[in-house]
Amino acid sequence: MTVNIHKNASIIIEKYLKETKRHYYITPKSYLQFINTFSTMLRTAKEKMLTCYHSGLTKILDGTSQIADMQDELLVLGPQIESKSKEIEELVAKLHKDALVVEQVRTLVKKDEEIMATETKIVEGYAKQVTEELNTVLPSLEKALSALDALDKNHIAEVRVYTHPPPLVLTVMNAVCILLQKKPNWATAKLLLSDPGFLKKLITIDKDNLPEKVFLQLKKYVRSPDFNPVKVGLVSVACCSICQWILALDHYHIVKKFVDPKQAKVVEAEELLNRALSKLDEKQRCLALERWKESVDNLDQRLQGIVGDVLISAASIVYSGMLSAGYRQQLVNDSLKLCSDNNILVSPNYSLVNCMTEKNEVRRWQNAGLPHDQYSTENAILIKHGQRWPLLIDPESQAYKWICQMEGTKLKLINATDANYLKIIEYSLQFGESVLLQYLHYNIGGFEVIPYLLLKDICLKN
């Protein structure tokens, strides 16, 4: 099989020479490299797929072990479950075989996700509206509290000394008595004013839990045109701040009374949303388990075709370096036919890119400057997996930019015209650094050393 692939490659190379007048040599050593590349890639691919396979099985076993525990618990309930177990097993087997059911579940989960996203936005918008409505009154309340906090015992003493207080002072203090749920009269007000913690009581009053009857009694005071901080301020500085605070507190209560039902709806909606999200999460976990099963099935298929895939890929990597896209595809087509004739399985819709690149690897290469065409992607694969040092014909510096971006600062850039380029290569070999040798030509200095580098005929001293 490998000999036939080698012969086919030789025929394609001869055709390539006749049509393009460009020499491209295939030697017996190329065949040995083909065998070596194939065996190395096959071993690596098997190890990688088996690792993925075992990871997938572990996930499935984790899920099935939980089901087994539940079945053990159910068996304890009695023999009636045993009579139904066969029916359940048949039903489960049917559901697992029915791919349509899985697809329906996937569709339902997707719809649920869309609905949950919409519902989440609605709840968040409603909660935001409630918060904004409360925030409209909080600044005025905070301003009034700051004014209260600015008062001292001298301000309070000025009010307390009144035997017969002015009408506006009495009105303000009666309102205070009502808020503190005391009898509204001057005698009660004087007792409150005598309390050293009077201002602290006002500042720390539980504004969210005051009874509705308090504000109903307060209404006859705050609705008075004279109950105004400006007018009260003409009589008493302390009562001016207290009046401002009472009005702010009353306004806060009105808004909160309007907002409370909305907040209750928000809480209720959030609870419903959380329950729905919990159900969605459960569906997603079930779907994830199904995806793992599908992944294991896909790995089974790939493991069946791994020999053919790697065989064709190794041939492409070793023989198609200088070939144009058409000749490369001919090599792949001939190899596919040989595999079919010899009953060697190959993955459906085989391609070198799909077989030899990791997920998102091609995108990462393209982000680093690799052109987006398939030919350039194949060249990158040849560079990555080839066992020989690649010789790049790069008139537009596309490969140069890509390699520099991928290797970063650890790349050593040297020119074949540099007198000390061999010393730099020797140093880089010792420390495992990457080297890009540019402007290569036939009359390169130190030519006697180059073959050893190309053959990787290198040894460690001492």
N, C-alpha and C positions, 0 to 999 in steps of 0.2 A: 504493500500500500504506500509506504513512505517513498519507496524507490520510484513508483509510478508518478507520485506527486513531483519528485525531483526531476523526472524526465519531462513531465508536462511543463514545468518551470523552464527547463532548458529550451524546449520548443518555442515557448512564448518569448524568451530572451532573443532567440535567433530571429524570430519575426519582428521583434522590436528593433533589432539592429538593421534589418533590411529596410524597414519603413522609416526609421528616424536617423539612420547612419550614426547612432550613438552606441558606443561600446558599454556593455554591462556584463561582467564576468561571473559565471557560476562554476565553482570548482568542487572537487570531492570534499574539500574542507567545508564548503557551504552545506553539503548534505549532513556532515557530522554536526554542524551548528544547528541544523534543522532538528535532528534527533535530540540533541541536548536541550534546545529551546522547548521542544514538545514535552519532554519528560519533566523539566523544571516547572513549566506552566501547568501541566496536568496535576502535579503534586500540590502546587500552590492552590489551584482552583478547587481541588477536592477538599483540602484542609479548610479553606474558606467556606465552602458550601456546607460541609459537615458542621462547622461551628454555627452557621445560621440555622441549620436544620435542628441541631440540639437546642438552640435558644428558643426556636419556635415550639418544639415539643415540650420544653420546660414550661412555657407560658400555657400551653394547652393542658398539661398535666396539673398545673396549679389550679386551673379552672375546674377540671374534671374531679380533682381530689375534694374540692368543696361540695360538688354534687354528690360524690360518694358518701361523704359524711352525712349529708342530708338524707340520703337513702337509708343509711344505717339507723338514723333516728326514726324514720318512717316505718321501718320494719318492726320496731318495738311496739307500734300502735296496734298490731294485730294481723291475723291471717287474711282479713278482707283486702289488705293492700297487696298481699302476694297474688291474690286472684286477678288483680288489675295490673300487676307489673308487666305481664306479657303484652297486654294491650298498649301500655305506655311505651314499652321498648319498641314495638312495631311503629307506633306513632312517631317516636323520636327518630327512628331510623328513616322513616319516610320523609320527615321534615329536613333531616340532614342531607338526604339525596336530592331533595327538591330545591334546585338553585333559584327557582322563581320566588320561593318564600323568602329566601335571604335577600333577594333584590327588593322585594316589597318592604321588608323591614328596613333596608337601607334607605328606601324612598321615604318611608314614614319618619325615620329618624331625621332625615334632612328637612322634611316639612316641619317637624317639631322644633328643630334648631332655628328655623326661620321664624316660626311663631314665637318662640321664647325670646329671640332677639328683639322682635317687635314689642312684645309685652314688657320686656326689660326697659326699653326706651320709654314706653308709656309711663311705667311706674316711676322711673327716674325723673321724667319730666314733671309728673304730678308732685313728687317729693320736692323737686326744685321750686315749683310754684309756691308750695306751702312755706318753704323756707324763706323765699323772697318776700312773701306777704308779712311774715313775722318780722323780717329784717327791716321793714319800712317803719315799724314803731319802736324797735329796740334803740336806735340812736337817740330819739327824744327822751326815752326812759333813762338811758345811761347819762344823758346830759343833766336830767333832773336829779339823778342820784349823786352826780358830781357836785351839783349846787348844794345838796343836803350835806354832803360830806365836808363842804367848805365852811359850814356853820360851826360855831364853838359855843361854850357854855354862856358867854356874855350875850350872844344873840338870843339864846333861850331865856336867859334871866330877864331881858328886856320885855319879853312877852309875859313871863310869869308874874311880874310885879303889878300887872294891871288888876285893880279891884273891880272896875267896870270897864271891860275891854271895848275898843271900838267895834262896831258891827261886823266889819270885814274880818278882823282878827277872830272874833267869836265864830263867824261862819267857817273859817278855815279850820279852827280847832275842833269844832263840832264834826266836821268831815273827817278829821284825824281820829276822833273817838269812834266813829262808825267803822272806819277801816280796821281799827284795833279791836272792834267788836265790844265797845264800851258804850255806856249811856251818854248821849250827846248833850253835855251842859258844861258850863264854865268850871264848876267844882271838880268834875271828873278831869277836865282838861288840865287844871292846875296840878292835880295829882300826877298826871302823866308827865307834865313839864318838870316836876320835881324829881322824877326818876333820872339818875345819872346816865342810864342806858337808853334814854328816850330816842335819841337820834339813831342809835344802833338798831333799835326795834323797827324804826321806819325803813332804814336801809336794807335790813335783812328780812323784811316781811315776805312771807311765802305767797308771792303774787299769783302763782299758778293754781293754788288750792283755796283761794278765798271763796266763801259761799256766794251764790248768786244774790241772796237777799241783801248782802252788804252793799252791792252795787246798785240794787234797786233803791235802798235807803239813801245812797250817796247821790242819786240822780237829781234830787231836788236842790242840792247845793251846787253841783257842777254845771247844771243847766242855767243857773242865774247869770245874767249879763255882767254882774259885778264880780263874779268869781273869776278874776282875771289877774295874772301875775303883775301886770303893769299897775293896775289900780291898787292891788294889795301892797305892792312895793312902796307906794306913797305913804303907807301907814306903818309897815313893819318889814324890815329886810328878811328876818327869819321866816315870817309867814309868806313872804313872796316866794322863797325857795320851796316851802312846803306846799303852797298852792300849785306851783309848777309840777311838783312831783305827783300830787293827787290827780291832776289832769292827765299827765302822761300814763299813770297807772290805770286810769279809767279808759283811756284810748287803747292801751295794751289789752285790757280785758275785752273790749268790744271786738278787736281784731282776732284775738285768740278764740273767742266764742264762735266766730265765723270760721276760723281755721281748724278748730278741734275735730269737727266731723270729717274734714278732709284728711287730717292726720290719721284718724281711725281707719279711713279707707286705704290710705297708703300702707299702714301696718298690715291690714287684711290682705291687700294686694301683694305685698312682699311675702307674706306667709304662703299664699297660693302659688306665687311664683317660685318660691323655694321648693315647695312640694313638687311642682311641675319639673323644675330643674333636676331634682333628685330622681324622678322617674326617667327623665331624659338621660341622665348620667348612667342609670342602670341599663338602658337600651344601648347606649354607646359602648359600655363594657361588654355587653353580649355581642355587639357588632364587631368590636375589636378582637374578641376571641374567634369570631368567624373569619376575620381578616387573617389572623395567624394561621388558621387552618388552610385558607386559600394560599397563603405564602408557603406553607409546607408542601402543599400540592404542587405549586409552581417549582419549588426546589426539587421535588421528586422528578418532574419533567426535565429540569435542567441537568440533574444528575444522570438521567438516562442518556442525554445527548452531550454529556461533558467531553467524552473522548473525541467525538466528531468535531465539536466546536473548537476544542484546543488544537486539534490536528490542523484544521484549516487556518486558524489564527496564527499558529506557529509558522506555517508555510507563507502566509502573507507577510509576517514580520521579517522572515529570513530572506525571501526571494523578491519582494515587491518594492524594495526601497526606492529605486530610481524610476520605476515604471510609472507611466501616466495612469489616469483613472480607468480608462478602457481596458488596458492590459491587466491592471490589478483585478478588475471585475472578472476578466476571462480566467485568471488564475483561480479565483474563488469558485467560479462556475464549474471549472474542470474538477476541482477538488470535491465539490459537492456531488458531482456525478460519480466520482470514484467511491465516495463514502456510500452512496446509494447502491452502487453495484456490489459493494462488499458488505452490505447489511450493517453499516456503522451508522448509528442514529445521530442525527444533528438536530439542534433546536429549530422549531419552525421560524421562518423569516430570519434566518441567521444573518448577522452583520458583524464585522470586526469591531465596530464602535460599541454596539450593545454588549458584545461578549467580553471586551477587554477594558471597559471603563466602569468606574464606580458611580453611584448615584450622585448627581450634581458635579461630578468631576469635570465633565466637558464644559459646563458653565463656568466653573472656576478657571479653567484654562482660557476661555474666551474673555473673561474679565481681566485676565493678566495680559491680554493683547493678542491671543491666537485668533487668526481669521475664522469666520463662522462656517466656512464651507467644509464639506465632508472630507475632502482630500487633505486639508490642513489638519483636521482632527486625526485622520489615519496616520499622518506623519508624526504627530505628537505621540501616538501609541507606539509607533516604531522606535522613536527615541527612548520612550520609557521602558519598553520591554526587550528591546534588542540587546544582544550580548556583546555586540561590537560597538566601539566608539563611533557615533554618527558623524558623517561628513555632510555638512549642510551647504547647499548652493542657495544663497540667500541674497539676491540682487536688491530686493526692496527692504532688507533689514527687518522683515517680519519675525523671523525666528529669533534674531538677535534680541529684539524688544521683549519677546515672550519669555525667552530663557532668562534674561536679566531680571524680569519681573518675578518669575517663579523662584529663582535662586536667591535673589536679594543680595545683601551685603557680603554673604559668604562666597560669592562667585569671584574668581580671579580672571580678569580680562587681560590677555596678553596677545602680542602680535608675533607672527612668525619672523618678522624682520628684526625683532629685538635681539640683541646680542646675548642676553642672559635668560632667554625664555626657557631653556632646558633646566636651569637652576630653579626657576619658579615652579616648573612642573614637578621636579624632584621634591621640592619642599612641600608642595600641595599633596603629593602622594603620601608623604610621611604623616600628614595630619588629616588626611581624608577630606580635603577641600575640592570643590568643583572648579574646573578650569575650562575657559572658552578660548581656544587658539584661533586667532583671526588671520585673514589674508594669507592663507596657505598657498604655496606654489611649488613647482617641481624642483626648483633649485634651493630649497630650504636648507639652512645651515644645520649641522648636527644630524644629517640624514641617517647616519649609521645607527642612531639611537631610536629613531622613529619606529622602525619595524617592531622592536621589543615592546614599545608602548602600545602599538596597535594590537599585538598578539597577547597583551597583558602578561608578558613573560617577565614578571617582577618578583623579586625575592627579598626577604628581610635579612639584614646583616645582624650578626651577633644575637 
